[in-house]
Amino acid sequence: MFSEAIHCRDTETVRFAIYPDGFDGPRIIARISDDALHQIFAAPRDDASLAAACQAHFSRIEAKALERHHAAPQTAVLLDTVDFCTEAVAEMSVA
């Protein structure tokens, strides 16, 4: 899926669109921190690489963003490293 990812230097995030109700529903702009993309997805810290990492790992990022949006629809979605660290801990405890 295409993520519509755009790196925003001023906020040190990558913005991307999610569609909680499918493409016929509203388009929600979510963000993921540069730190998360660098630390979790090993993206170099340049504009193109950060946006490319968001695209390359979009299924995982989108799933987390949709989960966050459904839990608090009136709150802006900003994913950070901790969002993916807790996921990794949960996966390790199942193994």
VMD Tcl script that builds the backbone (N, CA, C; Angstrom):
set m [mol new atoms 285]
animate dup $m
set s [atomselect $m all]
$s set {name element resname resid chain x y z} {
  {N N MET 1 A 0.844 -1.177 0.000}
  {CA C MET 1 A 0.000 0.000 0.000}
  {C C MET 1 A 0.886 1.237 0.000}
  {N N PHE 2 A 0.418 2.283 -0.645}
  {CA C PHE 2 A 1.147 3.545 -0.729}
  {C C PHE 2 A 0.881 4.359 0.526}
  {N N SER 3 A 1.941 4.868 1.149}
  {CA C SER 3 A 1.800 5.528 2.450}
  {C C SER 3 A 1.614 7.033 2.377}
  {N N GLU 4 A 1.864 7.642 1.223}
  {CA C GLU 4 A 1.798 9.101 1.099}
  {C C GLU 4 A 2.735 9.781 2.101}
  {N N ALA 5 A 3.877 9.172 2.380}
  {CA C ALA 5 A 4.805 9.654 3.409}
  {C C ALA 5 A 5.547 10.908 2.967}
  {N N ILE 6 A 5.616 11.872 3.886}
  {CA C ILE 6 A 6.346 13.123 3.670}
  {C C ILE 6 A 7.133 13.428 4.934}
  {N N HIS 7 A 8.441 13.626 4.782}
  {CA C HIS 7 A 9.255 13.971 5.948}
  {C C HIS 7 A 9.104 15.457 6.263}
  {N N CYS 8 A 8.913 15.763 7.541}
  {CA C CYS 8 A 8.769 17.145 8.017}
  {C C CYS 8 A 9.919 17.443 8.970}
  {N N ARG 9 A 10.902 18.170 8.488}
  {CA C ARG 9 A 12.078 18.471 9.314}
  {C C ARG 9 A 11.728 19.255 10.566}
  {N N ASP 10 A 10.791 20.196 10.442}
  {CA C ASP 10 A 10.474 21.072 11.578}
  {C C ASP 10 A 9.923 20.314 12.775}
  {N N THR 11 A 9.211 19.224 12.538}
  {CA C THR 11 A 8.648 18.442 13.646}
  {C C THR 11 A 9.406 17.135 13.878}
  {N N GLU 12 A 10.410 16.869 13.039}
  {CA C GLU 12 A 11.182 15.627 13.114}
  {C C GLU 12 A 10.270 14.403 13.095}
  {N N THR 13 A 9.335 14.436 12.154}
  {CA C THR 13 A 8.395 13.334 11.965}
  {C C THR 13 A 8.192 13.092 10.472}
  {N N VAL 14 A 7.607 11.946 10.171}
  {CA C VAL 14 A 7.121 11.663 8.827}
  {C C VAL 14 A 5.605 11.609 8.923}
  {N N ARG 15 A 4.954 12.416 8.095}
  {CA C ARG 15 A 3.485 12.414 8.031}
  {C C ARG 15 A 3.047 11.388 7.005}
  {N N PHE 16 A 1.925 10.730 7.302}
  {CA C PHE 16 A 1.366 9.765 6.363}
  {C C PHE 16 A -0.139 9.705 6.572}
  {N N ALA 17 A -0.840 9.227 5.572}
  {CA C ALA 17 A -2.296 9.148 5.640}
  {C C ALA 17 A -2.740 7.743 6.029}
  {N N ILE 18 A -3.801 7.696 6.828}
  {CA C ILE 18 A -4.479 6.428 7.111}
  {C C ILE 18 A -5.957 6.625 6.798}
  {N N TYR 19 A -6.627 5.554 6.482}
  {CA C TYR 19 A -8.039 5.577 6.119}
  {C C TYR 19 A -8.778 4.572 6.992}
  {N N PRO 20 A -9.230 4.987 8.182}
  {CA C PRO 20 A -9.847 4.058 9.134}
  {C C PRO 20 A -11.080 3.331 8.597}
  {N N ASP 21 A -11.811 3.968 7.684}
  {CA C ASP 21 A -13.027 3.364 7.137}
  {C C ASP 21 A -12.854 2.979 5.674}
  {N N GLY 22 A -11.636 2.773 5.243}
  {CA C GLY 22 A -11.368 2.489 3.843}
  {C C GLY 22 A -11.264 3.786 3.048}
  {N N PHE 23 A -10.971 3.665 1.765}
  {CA C PHE 23 A -10.745 4.852 0.943}
  {C C PHE 23 A -11.992 5.694 0.721}
  {N N ASP 24 A -13.165 5.165 1.008}
  {CA C ASP 24 A -14.397 5.949 0.879}
  {C C ASP 24 A -14.662 6.798 2.110}
  {N N GLY 25 A -13.938 6.558 3.185}
  {CA C GLY 25 A -14.124 7.293 4.436}
  {C C GLY 25 A -13.136 8.436 4.573}
  {N N PRO 26 A -13.046 8.972 5.782}
  {CA C PRO 26 A -12.154 10.112 6.009}
  {C C PRO 26 A -10.675 9.727 5.908}
  {N N ARG 27 A -9.893 10.707 5.520}
  {CA C ARG 27 A -8.434 10.563 5.454}
  {C C ARG 27 A -7.870 11.219 6.705}
  {N N ILE 28 A -7.115 10.466 7.490}
  {CA C ILE 28 A -6.530 10.961 8.733}
  {C C ILE 28 A -5.021 11.083 8.524}
  {N N ILE 29 A -4.466 12.227 8.920}
  {CA C ILE 29 A -3.017 12.408 8.847}
  {C C ILE 29 A -2.415 11.988 10.183}
  {N N ALA 30 A -1.500 11.051 10.127}
  {CA C ALA 30 A -0.798 10.562 11.318}
  {C C ALA 30 A 0.687 10.874 11.140}
  {N N ARG 31 A 1.439 10.730 12.218}
  {CA C ARG 31 A 2.878 10.993 12.167}
  {C C ARG 31 A 3.636 9.907 12.917}
  {N N ILE 32 A 4.866 9.680 12.484}
  {CA C ILE 32 A 5.788 8.798 13.192}
  {C C ILE 32 A 7.089 9.572 13.367}
  {N N SER 33 A 7.690 9.459 14.534}
  {CA C SER 33 A 8.901 10.231 14.826}
  {C C SER 33 A 10.103 9.720 14.031}
  {N N ASP 34 A 11.006 10.649 13.738}
  {CA C ASP 34 A 12.268 10.273 13.099}
  {C C ASP 34 A 13.008 9.251 13.954}
  {N N ASP 35 A 12.965 9.435 15.277}
  {CA C ASP 35 A 13.652 8.504 16.179}
  {C C ASP 35 A 13.130 7.081 16.016}
  {N N ALA 36 A 11.811 6.925 15.918}
  {CA C ALA 36 A 11.242 5.583 15.745}
  {C C ALA 36 A 11.700 4.964 14.426}
  {N N LEU 37 A 11.675 5.753 13.369}
  {CA C LEU 37 A 12.105 5.229 12.072}
  {C C LEU 37 A 13.588 4.858 12.087}
  {N N HIS 38 A 14.386 5.636 12.785}
  {CA C HIS 38 A 15.822 5.361 12.868}
  {C C HIS 38 A 16.112 4.173 13.792}
  {N N GLN 39 A 15.528 4.172 14.982}
  {CA C GLN 39 A 15.843 3.154 15.985}
  {C C GLN 39 A 15.165 1.811 15.726}
  {N N ILE 40 A 13.935 1.826 15.286}
  {CA C ILE 40 A 13.191 0.574 15.084}
  {C C ILE 40 A 13.384 0.019 13.674}
  {N N PHE 41 A 13.376 0.904 12.682}
  {CA C PHE 41 A 13.422 0.457 11.292}
  {C C PHE 41 A 14.769 0.728 10.611}
  {N N ALA 42 A 15.771 1.176 11.386}
  {CA C ALA 42 A 17.153 1.376 10.912}
  {C C ALA 42 A 17.273 2.344 9.737}
  {N N ALA 43 A 16.431 3.357 9.710}
  {CA C ALA 43 A 16.487 4.346 8.632}
  {C C ALA 43 A 17.596 5.359 8.887}
  {N N PRO 44 A 18.405 5.653 7.871}
  {CA C PRO 44 A 19.339 6.772 8.001}
  {C C PRO 44 A 18.542 8.064 8.215}
  {N N ARG 45 A 19.168 9.076 8.766}
  {CA C ARG 45 A 18.456 10.292 9.158}
  {C C ARG 45 A 18.406 11.365 8.066}
  {N N ASP 46 A 18.165 10.986 6.843}
  {CA C ASP 46 A 17.954 11.989 5.794}
  {C C ASP 46 A 16.504 11.904 5.320}
  {N N ASP 47 A 16.033 12.993 4.719}
  {CA C ASP 47 A 14.620 13.088 4.335}
  {C C ASP 47 A 14.137 11.884 3.529}
  {N N ALA 48 A 14.850 11.569 2.474}
  {CA C ALA 48 A 14.411 10.492 1.583}
  {C C ALA 48 A 14.399 9.138 2.285}
  {N N SER 49 A 15.403 8.866 3.092}
  {CA C SER 49 A 15.483 7.569 3.779}
  {C C SER 49 A 14.394 7.409 4.825}
  {N N LEU 50 A 14.071 8.480 5.534}
  {CA C LEU 50 A 13.020 8.407 6.554}
  {C C LEU 50 A 11.663 8.148 5.905}
  {N N ALA 51 A 11.364 8.863 4.813}
  {CA C ALA 51 A 10.101 8.636 4.099}
  {C C ALA 51 A 10.076 7.233 3.495}
  {N N ALA 52 A 11.212 6.781 2.957}
  {CA C ALA 52 A 11.289 5.437 2.366}
  {C C ALA 52 A 11.092 4.352 3.420}
  {N N ALA 53 A 11.618 4.558 4.619}
  {CA C ALA 53 A 11.434 3.582 5.699}
  {C C ALA 53 A 9.966 3.493 6.089}
  {N N CYS 54 A 9.290 4.628 6.111}
  {CA C CYS 54 A 7.850 4.622 6.411}
  {C C CYS 54 A 7.111 3.803 5.351}
  {N N GLN 55 A 7.453 4.017 4.090}
  {CA C GLN 55 A 6.821 3.270 3.002}
  {C C GLN 55 A 7.150 1.781 3.098}
  {N N ALA 56 A 8.404 1.454 3.341}
  {CA C ALA 56 A 8.841 0.052 3.372}
  {C C ALA 56 A 8.196 -0.743 4.504}
  {N N HIS 57 A 7.909 -0.086 5.603}
  {CA C HIS 57 A 7.344 -0.761 6.778}
  {C C HIS 57 A 5.911 -0.305 7.039}
  {N N PHE 58 A 5.251 0.138 5.969}
  {CA C PHE 58 A 3.954 0.777 6.152}
  {C C PHE 58 A 2.893 -0.142 6.732}
  {N N SER 59 A 2.893 -1.404 6.408}
  {CA C SER 59 A 1.842 -2.281 6.946}
  {C C SER 59 A 1.898 -2.307 8.472}
  {N N ARG 60 A 3.080 -2.386 9.022}
  {CA C ARG 60 A 3.237 -2.391 10.490}
  {C C ARG 60 A 2.928 -1.014 11.094}
  {N N ILE 61 A 3.411 0.045 10.448}
  {CA C ILE 61 A 3.183 1.407 10.936}
  {C C ILE 61 A 1.703 1.759 10.843}
  {N N GLU 62 A 1.081 1.436 9.720}
  {CA C GLU 62 A -0.344 1.726 9.539}
  {C C GLU 62 A -1.188 0.983 10.576}
  {N N ALA 63 A -0.881 -0.280 10.828}
  {CA C ALA 63 A -1.641 -1.057 11.813}
  {C C ALA 63 A -1.581 -0.400 13.187}
  {N N LYS 64 A -0.398 0.051 13.582}
  {CA C LYS 64 A -0.240 0.708 14.886}
  {C C LYS 64 A -0.983 2.047 14.902}
  {N N ALA 65 A -0.924 2.794 13.806}
  {CA C ALA 65 A -1.618 4.086 13.727}
  {C C ALA 65 A -3.136 3.900 13.776}
  {N N LEU 66 A -3.648 2.902 13.078}
  {CA C LEU 66 A -5.088 2.633 13.113}
  {C C LEU 66 A -5.533 2.210 14.509}
  {N N GLU 67 A -4.728 1.390 15.161}
  {CA C GLU 67 A -5.020 0.979 16.540}
  {C C GLU 67 A -5.112 2.213 17.442}
  {N N ARG 68 A -4.157 3.095 17.311}
  {CA C ARG 68 A -4.128 4.325 18.107}
  {C C ARG 68 A -5.338 5.213 17.808}
  {N N HIS 69 A -5.663 5.352 16.512}
  {CA C HIS 69 A -6.807 6.185 16.112}
  {C C HIS 69 A -8.116 5.619 16.654}
  {N N HIS 70 A -8.311 4.328 16.550}
  {CA C HIS 70 A -9.554 3.717 17.041}
  {C C HIS 70 A -9.684 3.845 18.558}
  {N N ALA 71 A -8.573 3.811 19.262}
  {CA C ALA 71 A -8.601 3.940 20.727}
  {C C ALA 71 A -8.956 5.360 21.166}
  {N N ALA 72 A -8.565 6.355 20.379}
  {CA C ALA 72 A -8.816 7.765 20.735}
  {C C ALA 72 A -8.992 8.576 19.448}
  {N N PRO 73 A -10.170 8.490 18.823}
  {CA C PRO 73 A -10.372 9.113 17.514}
  {C C PRO 73 A -10.222 10.636 17.479}
  {N N GLN 74 A -10.378 11.296 18.597}
  {CA C GLN 74 A -10.271 12.756 18.623}
  {C C GLN 74 A -8.851 13.241 18.909}
  {N N THR 75 A -7.925 12.316 19.108}
  {CA C THR 75 A -6.547 12.658 19.456}
  {C C THR 75 A -5.637 12.447 18.249}
  {N N ALA 76 A -4.705 13.371 18.045}
  {CA C ALA 76 A -3.745 13.236 16.946}
  {C C ALA 76 A -2.901 11.975 17.141}
  {N N VAL 77 A -2.594 11.312 16.051}
  {CA C VAL 77 A -1.791 10.093 16.103}
  {C C VAL 77 A -0.326 10.455 15.869}
  {N N LEU 78 A 0.493 10.221 16.884}
  {CA C LEU 78 A 1.943 10.401 16.791}
  {C C LEU 78 A 2.595 9.149 17.360}
  {N N LEU 79 A 3.190 8.365 16.484}
  {CA C LEU 79 A 3.858 7.137 16.907}
  {C C LEU 79 A 5.308 7.439 17.252}
  {N N ASP 80 A 5.803 6.782 18.293}
  {CA C ASP 80 A 7.190 6.958 18.712}
  {C C ASP 80 A 7.812 5.585 18.957}
  {N N THR 81 A 9.060 5.575 19.283}
  {CA C THR 81 A 9.801 4.331 19.490}
  {C C THR 81 A 9.097 3.402 20.470}
  {N N VAL 82 A 8.594 3.942 21.552}
  {CA C VAL 82 A 7.962 3.126 22.595}
  {C C VAL 82 A 6.767 2.335 22.053}
  {N N ASP 83 A 6.069 2.865 21.065}
  {CA C ASP 83 A 4.925 2.146 20.493}
  {C C ASP 83 A 5.346 0.815 19.889}
  {N N PHE 84 A 6.530 0.761 19.332}
  {CA C PHE 84 A 7.007 -0.454 18.696}
  {C C PHE 84 A 7.821 -1.315 19.645}
  {N N CYS 85 A 8.398 -0.723 20.674}
  {CA C CYS 85 A 9.138 -1.497 21.683}
  {C C CYS 85 A 8.188 -2.378 22.483}
  {N N THR 86 A 7.038 -1.851 22.868}
  {CA C THR 86 A 6.073 -2.649 23.622}
  {C C THR 86 A 5.554 -3.795 22.768}
  {N N GLU 87 A 5.437 -3.570 21.471}
  {CA C GLU 87 A 5.021 -4.621 20.543}
  {C C GLU 87 A 6.074 -5.731 20.506}
  {N N ALA 88 A 7.344 -5.365 20.466}
  {CA C ALA 88 A 8.432 -6.348 20.430}
  {C C ALA 88 A 8.491 -7.153 21.721}
  {N N VAL 89 A 8.270 -6.506 22.855}
  {CA C VAL 89 A 8.270 -7.201 24.146}
  {C C VAL 89 A 7.131 -8.211 24.188}
  {N N ALA 90 A 5.960 -7.826 23.700}
  {CA C ALA 90 A 4.812 -8.732 23.683}
  {C C ALA 90 A 5.096 -9.947 22.798}
  {N N GLU 91 A 5.724 -9.724 21.649}
  {CA C GLU 91 A 6.061 -10.834 20.758}
  {C C GLU 91 A 7.064 -11.782 21.411}
  {N N MET 92 A 8.033 -11.233 22.139}
  {CA C MET 92 A 9.044 -12.071 22.785}
  {C C MET 92 A 8.452 -12.882 23.929}
  {N N SER 93 A 7.453 -12.357 24.616}
  {CA C SER 93 A 6.861 -13.088 25.734}
  {C C SER 93 A 5.994 -14.248 25.253}
  {N N VAL 94 A 5.509 -14.178 24.020}
  {CA C VAL 94 A 4.700 -15.255 23.453}
  {C C VAL 94 A 5.592 -16.415 23.024}
  {N N ALA 95 A 6.781 -16.115 22.594}
  {CA C ALA 95 A 7.696 -17.138 22.060}
  {C C ALA 95 A 8.197 -18.087 23.100}
}
mol reanalyze $m
mol bondsrecalc $m
mol representation Tube
mol addrep $m
